[in-house]
Amino acid sequence: MNIDEYLRLGQLGIETAVLVSAPILVLGLVAGLAVSVFQAATQINDAALAFIPKIAAAVIGLLFFGHFMINRIASFTTWTYSHIANITP
């Protein structure tokens, strides 16, 4: 395995990590922003009010994007395992 293949492995690993984590992070960001605007408008400062919608958004994101996330991780793992035979010292 030469340096180009190692770079490709690193690139695919980072790409997979970003694509798998992005839906949950974006939904959490949107939920947090909505709760912050609501808290600023009503002057309610309750920690549970900020925490519970983010958890709900993460669960909803897993329900909608879980299949994509698992497929992406599985394809990366399959690709990585198929290239183990090419590793030479």
C-alpha positions in Angstrom: 0.0 0.0 0.0 1.5 3.3 -1.0 0.9 6.8 0.4 -1.9 7.6 -1.9 -4.0 4.6 -0.7 -3.4 5.7 3.0 -4.5 9.2 2.1 -7.6 7.8 0.4 -8.4 5.8 3.5 -8.0 8.9 5.7 -10.2 10.9 3.3 -12.9 8.3 3.3 -12.8 8.0 7.1 -13.2 11.7 7.6 -15.9 11.9 4.9 -17.8 9.1 6.5 -17.5 10.6 10.0 -18.8 14.0 8.7 -21.7 12.5 6.7 -22.8 10.2 9.5 -22.7 12.8 12.3 -24.0 15.8 10.3 -27.8 15.0 10.4 -27.9 14.6 14.1 -25.7 17.7 14.7 -27.8 19.9 12.4 -31.1 18.8 14.0 -29.6 19.5 17.4 -28.4 22.9 16.3 -31.8 23.8 14.9 -33.6 22.6 18.0 -31.2 24.5 20.3 -31.6 27.7 18.3 -35.4 27.4 18.4 -35.4 26.8 22.1 -33.0 29.8 22.6 -35.2 32.1 20.7 -38.2 30.9 22.7 -36.4 31.4 26.0 -35.3 34.8 25.0 -38.8 35.8 23.9 -40.5 34.5 27.1 -37.6 35.0 29.6 -38.0 31.4 30.8 -34.6 30.1 31.9 -35.1 26.4 32.6 -32.3 24.0 31.8 -34.7 21.1 31.1 -36.4 23.3 28.5 -33.1 23.5 26.6 -32.1 19.9 27.1 -35.3 17.9 26.2 -35.9 19.3 22.7 -32.3 18.5 21.7 -32.7 14.9 22.8 -36.0 14.7 20.9 -34.4 16.1 17.8 -31.6 13.6 18.1 -34.0 10.7 18.4 -36.1 11.9 15.5 -32.9 12.3 13.4 -31.9 8.7 14.3 -35.3 7.5 13.2 -35.1 9.3 9.8 -31.4 9.1 9.0 -30.5 5.9 10.9 -30.7 3.7 7.8 -28.5 6.0 5.8 -26.0 6.2 8.7 -25.7 2.4 9.1 -25.4 1.9 5.3 -22.6 4.5 5.1 -20.7 3.0 8.0 -21.2 -0.5 6.7 -19.9 0.4 3.2 -16.9 2.1 4.7 -16.1 -0.9 6.8 -16.5 -3.2 3.9 -14.2 -1.1 1.8 -11.6 -1.0 4.5 -11.7 -4.7 5.1 -11.4 -5.4 1.4 -8.2 -3.4 1.3 -6.5 -5.1 4.3 -5.0 -7.7 1.9 -3.1 -4.9 0.1 -1.2 -3.8 3.2 2.4 -4.7 2.8 5.3 -3.6 5.0 
